[in-house]
Amino acid sequence: MSCNRKQLTAEKIMDAAIDLFSKHGYDSVTTEEIAKKAGFSEKTLFRHFKSKQNLLMRAIDRYHYAEEMRCLFEYKLSGALQADLQLISENYHRIMYDNRKLLRVLMKVGAKVPGLHQSARRHPKQLQNYLTQYFRQLKKQNKLADVDEEKAAITFLYLNYGLAQCRIAEEPHFSDEEFPEILKESIAIFTKGVQP
């Protein structure tokens, strides 16, 4: 079997698992149900993932955002603080919203699956590191106030995380029509607080 075909099979299984987990809960879904929904045998599922827990862990790695954000920080930022933060936030929210089923599963499963939180936290931690380094560079260029870069990164992350959670929860003020303006205003307020 070719690498692309193996990857496609794995992605179909992960998609089916996320869909079923989000509808019925992690504990309520069997590997047999996942395999059936994906159109494969349970044997194929185990050949690719070994266990339901490993399947969930791989889905976190596959559908989370660390690699995409790395590329953004390396190649697309200009050094213009507000414009860069807007670009970072827009990408973050697109990824979070696209992966909202997986995020709901992670919130529900919580501490029930050993190692899940540690695995899921790798991505936000990496984004925090990228932001911290970005803020350090801006500070050296006198484009950032005398603030702690790591604390600024954490604050910016939680600003975006809170907005993402409200959008995923379908809060009324976070509709697709209103969300871009809320995001833009939130970034403007943050930027005013960290500019020199």
C-alpha positions as CSV (number, residue, x, y, z in Angstrom):
1,M,0.0,0.0,0.0
2,S,1.4,3.4,-0.9
3,C,2.2,6.1,1.6
4,N,-0.5,8.4,0.3
5,R,-3.1,5.6,0.5
6,K,-2.1,4.8,4.1
7,Q,-2.3,8.4,5.0
8,L,-5.7,8.7,3.4
9,T,-7.0,5.7,5.3
10,A,-5.6,7.1,8.6
11,E,-7.3,10.4,7.9
12,K,-10.6,8.8,7.1
13,I,-10.4,6.9,10.4
14,M,-9.5,10.0,12.4
15,D,-12.3,12.0,10.8
16,A,-14.8,9.2,11.6
17,A,-13.5,9.0,15.2
18,I,-13.7,12.7,15.8
19,D,-17.2,12.8,14.4
20,L,-18.4,9.9,16.6
21,F,-16.6,11.1,19.7
22,S,-18.1,14.6,19.4
23,K,-21.6,13.2,19.0
24,H,-21.6,10.3,21.5
25,G,-18.5,10.9,23.7
26,Y,-15.2,9.1,23.8
27,D,-16.2,6.4,26.2
28,S,-19.4,5.5,24.4
29,V,-17.8,4.9,21.0
30,T,-16.1,1.6,20.1
31,T,-13.3,1.0,17.7
32,E,-15.7,-1.2,15.7
33,E,-18.1,1.7,15.2
34,I,-15.2,4.0,14.2
35,A,-13.9,1.5,11.6
36,K,-17.4,0.9,10.2
37,K,-18.1,4.7,9.8
38,A,-14.8,5.1,8.1
39,G,-15.5,2.2,5.8
40,F,-12.7,-0.1,7.0
41,S,-12.4,-3.1,9.1
42,E,-11.5,-2.9,12.8
43,K,-8.3,-4.7,12.0
44,T,-7.3,-1.9,9.6
45,L,-8.0,0.6,12.4
46,F,-5.7,-1.3,14.8
47,R,-3.0,-1.7,12.1
48,H,-2.9,2.1,11.8
49,F,-3.4,3.2,15.4
50,K,-3.0,0.2,17.8
51,S,-5.7,1.6,20.2
52,K,-8.6,4.1,20.5
53,Q,-6.4,6.3,22.8
54,N,-3.6,6.3,20.3
55,L,-6.1,7.3,17.6
56,L,-7.2,10.3,19.6
57,M,-3.6,11.3,20.3
58,R,-2.7,11.1,16.6
59,A,-5.8,13.1,15.8
60,I,-4.6,15.9,18.1
61,D,-1.3,16.0,16.4
62,R,-2.8,15.8,12.9
63,Y,-5.5,18.4,13.3
64,H,-3.8,20.9,15.6
65,Y,-2.0,24.0,14.5
66,A,1.7,24.0,15.7
67,E,3.2,23.3,12.3
68,E,1.0,25.7,10.4
69,M,1.8,28.4,12.9
70,R,5.6,27.7,12.6
71,C,5.4,28.5,8.9
72,L,3.4,31.6,9.6
73,F,6.0,32.9,12.1
74,E,8.9,32.0,9.8
75,Y,7.6,33.4,6.5
76,K,4.6,35.6,6.7
77,L,5.1,38.2,9.5
78,S,6.2,41.7,8.6
79,G,7.1,43.2,12.0
80,A,4.1,45.5,11.9
81,L,2.6,44.6,15.3
82,Q,-1.1,45.0,14.8
83,A,-1.1,43.6,11.3
84,D,1.0,40.6,12.4
85,L,-1.3,39.9,15.4
86,Q,-4.3,40.1,13.2
87,L,-2.8,37.6,10.8
88,I,-1.8,35.3,13.7
89,S,-5.3,35.5,15.2
90,E,-7.1,35.0,12.0
91,N,-5.2,31.8,11.3
92,Y,-5.6,30.6,14.9
93,H,-9.3,31.1,14.8
94,R,-9.7,29.5,11.4
95,I,-7.8,26.4,12.6
96,M,-9.7,26.3,15.9
97,Y,-13.1,26.7,14.2
98,D,-12.3,24.1,11.6
99,N,-11.3,21.7,14.4
100,R,-14.2,22.5,16.7
101,K,-15.4,18.9,16.9
102,L,-12.0,17.7,18.1
103,L,-11.8,20.6,20.6
104,R,-15.2,19.7,22.0
105,V,-14.0,16.1,22.4
106,L,-10.9,17.3,24.2
107,M,-13.0,19.4,26.6
108,K,-15.3,16.5,27.4
109,V,-12.7,13.8,27.7
110,G,-10.4,15.8,29.9
111,A,-8.4,13.8,32.4
112,K,-10.1,10.5,31.5
113,V,-7.5,9.7,28.9
114,P,-3.9,9.4,30.3
115,G,-1.5,11.8,28.6
116,L,-4.2,13.6,26.7
117,H,-3.8,17.0,28.2
118,Q,0.0,16.8,28.0
119,S,-0.3,15.9,24.3
120,A,-2.9,18.6,23.6
121,R,-0.9,21.3,25.4
122,R,2.2,20.9,23.2
123,H,0.5,23.0,20.5
124,P,-0.5,26.0,22.6
125,K,2.9,25.8,24.3
126,Q,4.7,26.0,21.0
127,L,2.5,28.9,19.9
128,Q,3.4,30.6,23.2
129,N,7.1,30.1,22.4
130,Y,6.7,31.5,18.9
131,L,4.9,34.6,20.2
132,T,7.4,35.1,23.0
133,Q,10.3,35.1,20.4
134,Y,8.3,37.4,18.1
135,F,7.8,39.9,21.0
136,R,11.5,39.7,21.9
137,Q,12.4,40.6,18.4
138,L,10.0,43.5,18.3
139,K,11.3,44.7,21.7
140,K,14.9,44.8,20.3
141,Q,13.6,47.0,17.5
142,N,11.9,49.3,20.0
143,K,8.5,48.3,18.6
144,L,7.2,46.8,21.9
145,A,6.8,48.5,25.3
146,D,8.9,47.4,28.2
147,V,6.7,44.4,29.0
148,D,7.6,40.8,29.8
149,E,7.5,39.1,26.5
150,E,6.4,35.7,27.8
151,K,3.5,37.3,29.8
152,A,2.5,39.3,26.8
153,A,2.4,36.0,24.7
154,I,0.4,34.2,27.4
155,T,-2.1,37.1,27.6
156,F,-2.5,37.2,23.8
157,L,-3.0,33.5,23.7
158,Y,-5.7,33.5,26.4
159,L,-7.4,36.5,24.6
160,N,-7.7,34.4,21.5
161,Y,-8.5,31.1,23.3
162,G,-11.4,32.8,25.1
163,L,-12.7,34.2,21.9
164,A,-12.4,30.8,20.2
165,Q,-14.3,29.1,23.1
166,C,-17.1,31.5,22.8
167,R,-17.3,31.0,19.0
168,I,-17.2,27.2,19.3
169,A,-19.9,27.4,22.0
170,E,-21.9,29.5,19.5
171,E,-22.4,32.4,21.8
172,P,-24.8,34.9,20.2
173,H,-22.4,37.8,20.0
174,F,-19.8,35.6,18.2
175,S,-21.7,34.8,15.0
176,D,-19.8,34.6,11.7
177,E,-20.9,38.1,10.8
178,E,-19.9,39.7,14.1
179,F,-16.8,37.7,15.0
180,P,-14.3,39.5,12.6
181,E,-15.1,42.9,14.1
182,I,-14.8,41.5,17.7
183,L,-11.5,40.0,16.8
184,K,-10.2,43.2,15.1
185,E,-11.2,45.3,18.1
186,S,-9.7,42.9,20.6
187,I,-6.4,42.9,18.8
188,A,-6.4,46.7,18.6
189,I,-7.0,47.0,22.4
190,F,-4.1,44.5,23.0
191,T,-1.8,46.3,20.6
192,K,-2.4,49.7,22.4
193,G,-1.4,48.1,25.6
194,V,2.0,46.7,24.4
195,Q,3.1,49.4,21.9
196,P,5.8,51.9,23.1
